[in-house]
């Protein structure tokens, strides 16, 4: 077995801890689904909004991982550019079969490119750009001890939905994953992180269905095809488990609006959370403003209550 001490933006939602009271998001019952196009149509009007506070990872956790992390990725913990977003407004509605989320937040810049190919006129070739996309991520418990502190040394499996302004928003599907956390060394490939107490936290990331909803855009690097060419293009997963969550976002007037939808029960209970209206469900979230690694902002735990 090998341990990979890696901190990646698409890997983690580094939470704030579990102190204080959870927010409550009330999901309103509707008779028909919304159109997922990044536009908050009238069907959302009756849903109660929840303003969710999001905050950067604590300086104490950064200090611990600066001391403990080894290898080429340890330098990620020496950076200090954090997402400045402080609030995301959520709404939720559901039908007999599906649940939908509406997320809105202020962002002065529309960052919908991710490492794009940029034409170098002098060298007459493409080079990878430094641009990074905006992102939104939701997590829901599948099994084990669900905590908003993602580097707590506990056993848990979580359902992870990742909307990405460049890589997924040009397609129909969100990046659907599940993550396995444990204080005990896991099988196969895993990454190693450290809790506030300096304890190892092992993580396995799995893309549901085995394939991401996008792929690398293989271009001829020496043939001009435009000054800016996407590095990633949509790719519909072949396995149904990768087709469960749909989403679309739009940026207007310094604000992102993202609509997300999925069946209450996908039939993939090992990789997807099952939403039972009578029982409710917990979640937390993270938002990225053109940054990666541990620079995003995260929420406390949110309790979803389904109105009749």
C-alpha positions in Angstrom: 0.0 0.0 0.0 1.1 3.5 -0.7 0.0 6.7 1.0 -0.3 9.9 -1.1 -0.1 13.0 1.0 -2.1 15.1 -1.4 -4.3 18.1 -0.9 -6.5 18.8 -4.0 -9.3 21.2 -4.7 -11.5 18.4 -6.0 -10.6 16.2 -3.1 -11.7 17.9 0.0 -14.2 20.1 1.7 -12.3 21.2 4.7 -14.9 22.0 7.3 -15.2 24.4 10.2 -16.0 21.9 12.9 -19.2 20.9 14.5 -19.6 23.5 17.3 -22.8 25.6 17.4 -26.2 24.8 15.9 -26.9 23.5 12.5 -28.8 25.6 10.0 -32.1 24.4 8.8 -33.1 24.3 5.1 -36.8 23.7 4.4 -37.6 21.9 1.2 -41.0 22.8 -0.2 -43.1 20.2 -1.9 -44.0 21.1 -5.6 -46.0 19.3 -8.2 -43.6 19.6 -11.1 -39.8 20.0 -11.4 -38.0 23.2 -12.3 -36.1 23.6 -15.6 -32.4 23.3 -14.7 -31.0 26.2 -16.7 -29.4 28.5 -14.1 -32.5 30.8 -14.0 -34.6 31.0 -10.8 -38.1 30.7 -12.3 -41.3 31.3 -10.3 -41.4 27.7 -9.0 -38.7 28.7 -6.5 -40.7 31.6 -5.1 -42.5 29.6 -2.5 -39.3 28.0 -1.1 -37.8 29.6 2.1 -34.3 30.9 1.5 -31.5 30.0 3.8 -28.4 32.3 4.0 -25.5 30.0 4.7 -22.3 31.4 6.2 -19.2 30.0 4.7 -15.7 30.5 6.1 -12.1 29.6 5.2 -10.3 26.7 6.8 -8.9 27.6 10.2 -5.3 28.8 10.6 -4.8 26.1 13.3 -5.5 23.3 10.8 -3.3 24.9 8.2 -0.4 25.0 10.8 -0.8 21.3 11.6 -0.7 20.3 7.9 2.2 22.6 7.2 4.1 20.7 9.8 2.9 17.2 9.0 2.5 17.1 5.2 5.4 15.8 3.1 6.3 15.5 -0.6 5.7 17.8 -3.5 2.1 18.8 -2.5 3.1 20.1 1.0 3.8 23.5 -0.6 0.1 23.9 -1.1 -0.2 24.6 2.6 2.2 27.6 2.4 -0.1 29.6 0.1 -2.5 32.1 1.7 -5.0 33.1 -1.0 -8.4 32.2 0.3 -11.9 32.5 -1.2 -13.5 35.7 -0.1 -17.1 34.6 -0.5 -18.9 34.7 2.9 -22.4 33.7 2.1 -24.4 31.4 -0.2 -28.2 31.5 -0.3 -29.9 28.1 -0.7 -33.4 27.0 -1.6 -34.8 23.5 -1.9 -37.9 22.0 -3.5 -38.9 18.4 -4.1 -41.5 16.3 -5.9 -42.6 12.7 -5.2 -39.5 11.5 -6.9 -36.8 14.2 -7.1 -35.1 16.9 -5.0 -33.7 20.2 -6.4 -31.5 22.9 -5.0 -31.0 26.5 -6.0 -27.8 28.2 -4.9 -27.0 31.9 -5.4 -23.9 33.9 -4.3 -22.2 37.1 -5.2 -19.0 36.8 -7.2 -17.6 39.9 -9.0 -15.7 37.7 -11.5 -17.0 35.1 -13.8 -14.3 32.4 -13.7 -15.5 29.8 -16.2 -12.1 28.7 -17.6 -9.9 26.0 -16.0 -6.3 25.7 -17.2 -7.4 26.6 -20.8 -5.1 26.3 -23.8 -3.8 29.8 -24.6 -2.1 30.5 -27.9 1.4 31.9 -27.6 1.9 34.0 -30.8 5.6 34.2 -30.4 6.2 30.5 -30.0 3.3 29.5 -32.2 2.0 26.9 -29.8 -0.5 26.5 -27.0 0.4 26.7 -23.3 -1.7 25.9 -20.3 -3.3 29.0 -18.8 -3.3 29.9 -15.1 -7.1 30.5 -15.0 -9.1 28.5 -12.4 -12.8 27.9 -12.4 -15.5 28.8 -9.8 -17.0 25.8 -8.1 -19.8 24.7 -5.7 -19.8 21.4 -3.8 -22.4 19.6 -1.7 -21.9 16.7 0.7 -24.5 14.3 2.1 -24.0 11.3 4.5 -24.1 7.8 3.2 -22.8 6.0 6.3 -20.7 6.5 9.4 -20.2 9.7 11.4 -21.0 12.7 9.3 -19.2 15.9 10.4 -18.7 19.2 8.7 -15.1 19.1 9.8 -13.7 17.0 7.0 -10.4 16.3 8.7 -12.0 14.8 11.8 -10.5 11.4 12.5 -13.8 9.4 12.1 -15.1 6.7 9.7 -17.6 8.0 7.2 -18.7 7.7 3.6 -20.2 10.7 2.0 -22.0 11.6 -1.3 -20.3 14.5 -3.0 -21.7 16.7 -5.8 -19.3 19.0 -7.5 -20.5 21.7 -9.9 -17.6 23.2 -11.9 -18.0 26.4 -13.9 -15.7 25.2 -16.7 -15.6 21.4 -16.6 -19.2 20.5 -15.9 -21.3 23.6 -16.6 -20.8 23.2 -20.4 -22.5 19.8 -20.1 -25.6 18.4 -18.5 -24.2 16.5 -15.5 -22.4 17.4 -12.3 -19.3 15.5 -11.1 -20.9 12.9 -8.8 -18.5 11.2 -6.3 -18.4 9.5 -3.0 -15.6 9.9 -0.5 -14.4 7.4 2.1 -12.8 8.8 5.3 -11.1 6.8 8.1 -8.6 7.2 10.9 -7.3 3.8 9.8 -5.2 3.2 6.7 -7.4 2.3 3.7 -6.8 -0.2 0.9 -5.6 0.8 -2.5 -4.8 4.5 -3.4 -5.6 7.0 -0.8 -4.4 10.4 0.4 -3.3 11.2 3.9 -4.3 14.4 5.8 -4.1 15.5 9.4 -6.7 16.5 11.9 -6.3 19.4 14.4 -4.9 16.9 16.9 -2.3 15.8 14.3 -3.9 12.5 13.7 -3.9 10.8 10.3 -7.1 11.1 8.3 -7.1 8.7 5.2 -9.3 9.5 2.2 -10.3 7.6 -0.9 -12.1 9.6 -3.6 -14.3 7.7 -6.1 -16.0 9.0 -9.2 -19.4 7.4 -9.4 -19.7 5.2 -12.5 -15.9 5.3 -12.9 -15.8 8.3 -15.4 -16.0 12.0 -14.9 -18.6 14.0 -17.0 -15.7 15.6 -18.9 -12.5 14.7 -20.6 -9.3 16.3 -21.7 -9.5 18.2 -25.0 -6.7 16.8 -27.0 -5.7 19.4 -29.5 -2.8 19.9 -31.9 -0.6 22.2 -29.8 1.0 23.8 -32.9 -2.2 24.6 -34.9 -4.0 27.7 -34.1 -7.7 27.0 -33.3 -8.4 30.2 -31.4 -6.6 32.3 -28.8 -8.3 30.5 -25.9 -9.4 26.8 -26.2 -11.0 24.8 -23.4 -8.7 22.2 -21.9 -11.7 20.0 -20.9 -14.9 19.2 -22.9 -18.1 17.5 -21.8 -18.2 13.7 -21.9 -21.4 11.8 -21.0 -20.5 9.0 -18.5 -21.5 5.5 -19.8 -22.4 4.1 -16.4 -25.8 5.2 -15.0 -24.2 5.8 -11.6 -22.4 8.8 -13.1 -25.6 10.3 -14.6 -27.6 10.8 -11.4 -27.1 14.5 -10.8 -27.9 17.3 -13.3 -27.0 20.9 -12.9 -26.7 24.2 -14.7 -25.3 27.6 -13.6 -25.4 31.1 -15.0 -23.5 34.2 -14.0 -25.2 37.6 -14.3 -24.8 40.9 -12.5 -21.9 39.7 -10.3 -23.9 36.7 -9.1 -23.8 32.9 -9.8 -27.2 31.1 -9.9 -26.9 27.3 -9.9 -29.7 24.8 -10.1 -29.1 21.2 -9.2 -31.4 18.2 -9.3 -31.4 14.4 -8.6 -33.8 11.6 -7.7 -34.6 11.1 -4.0 -33.4 7.5 -4.4 -31.1 6.8 -7.3 -31.0 3.0 -6.6 -27.3 3.3 -6.0 -27.4 3.3 -2.2 -23.7 2.4 -1.8 -22.6 5.5 -3.7 -25.5 8.0 -3.3 -27.3 9.4 -0.3 -31.0 8.3 -0.1 -33.3 11.2 0.6 -36.2 10.1 2.8 -38.6 13.1 3.3 -40.0 11.7 6.6 -36.6 11.5 8.1 -34.8 14.5 6.6 -31.1 14.6 5.8 -28.0 16.5 6.7 -25.6 18.2 4.3 -22.8 20.8 4.1 -21.3 22.7 1.3 -18.2 24.5 0.0 -17.7 27.3 -2.5 -14.6 28.1 -4.6 -13.7 31.5 -6.1 -11.1 30.7 -8.8 -9.0 28.9 -6.2 -8.1 25.4 -5.4 -6.6 23.2 -2.7 -7.7 24.3 0.8 -8.6 27.9 -0.2 -12.3 27.4 -0.5 -14.9 28.5 2.0 -17.1 25.9 3.9 -20.3 25.7 5.9 -21.4 24.2 9.1 -23.8 21.2 9.0 -27.2 22.0 7.4 -30.4 20.0 8.4 -32.8 19.6 5.5 -36.4 19.4 6.6 -39.1 18.3 4.0 -42.3 20.3 4.3 -45.5 18.5 3.5 
